[in-house]
Amino acid sequence: MGSAMKLVTWSLATFHATVFVLVIVLFAYSRDALGAGLSGLNTFVGLGLFVALWATTYVTTSRALQGLDLIGSAPDRSGYGWRAFRWGAANGMSFLAILGIVAIFTAVSNTRPGQVTSGILLPAVFIAPFALVISAAVGGVVGLIFGTIDLGLFALAGLNEQDAEPTV
Amino acid sequence: MELDPHVLHVAIRWLHVAAMATAFGGAVTVLALSTRPDVDSAGAALGVAVRYEWLFWAAAGVLAMTGIGNLAAFGSGLLGPATSWGMTLLLKLGSVLALIVLSLPRTLAVARLCVSSGAMADSVVTLRNLYGATAGAFAVILALAVWLAHG
């Protein structure tokens, strides 16, 4: 990957993670629900969740952009929307998996050993497939929305012209 | 040993201010470099702009993360959006969101300048406009932040 595309990958990943979180915070605060929501969240858990979202978004964005030259190739940009949808779904599932693992470990550590299987592990195994499907759908839709916004911002940056010089 | 929550919140606030100083100071630095008229400085300004873009996005992530941490420190005592403090916070959050959204085309434009073989004089004008706007937006956000903290 060229150094310009590495910068594009890093900026897109951070852009997606921060805008996603900021929109939720703005929405919650405008409805006066942010204080109550944040007061129940441990500071380290909150910071850890953001870092986890940032990391999964970086990995999935890297995979989505693999082999694409968004700066120099118009055909590469036209195929970006589908990749954003697919890797958005993967990001949704990855983040949920991290969330699920943390929740299960926390629940197991606070439960008597005799109740771990019936009280935590069996319900988790039952819920996991449904949760993964929902997280993939939500992630895919969010990915598609971001893919559309990204294409608009590519155009704003003057990348809507036909093929410029290749960068990879 | 349990960490004192006040120490944790001070550390988060310090990280927030450090990230803001990096992002704002970096934008002012690139703006200052791009106001020099000679061609050698144009190449240097572009090189610094590319490095700044890497730092900017790291700072943006840290600012979002620690900003939410700062709000969490208020807990249920966080003033509502109907108060004048709340309206200023909404304005600040909206400004931050707008700056981040409009920073992506800036990064793409800088990456494009980096790979293009166009005239350096044009590049310098583009950089001056991009980083002038970025520094201006940061100045507005900083003013709102100071008002929220001390107003």
Interface residues (C-beta under 8 A of the other chain):
Chain A: G2 S3 A4 M5 L7 V8 W10 S11 L12 T14 F15 A17 T18 V19 V21 L22 V23 V25 L26 Y29 S30 R31 D32 L34 G35 A36 L38 S39 L41 T43 G46 L47 F50 V51 W54 I71 G72 I149 D150 L153 F154 L156 A157 G158 L159 A164 E165 T167
Chain B: P5 L8 H9 I12 V50 E53 W54 W57 A58 A60 G61 A64 M65 I68 G69 L71 A72 A73 F74 G75 S76 G77 L78 G80 P81 A82 G86 L89 L90 L93 G94 V96 L97 I100 V101 S103 L104 P105 R106 T107 L108 A109 A111 R112 C114 V115 S116 S117
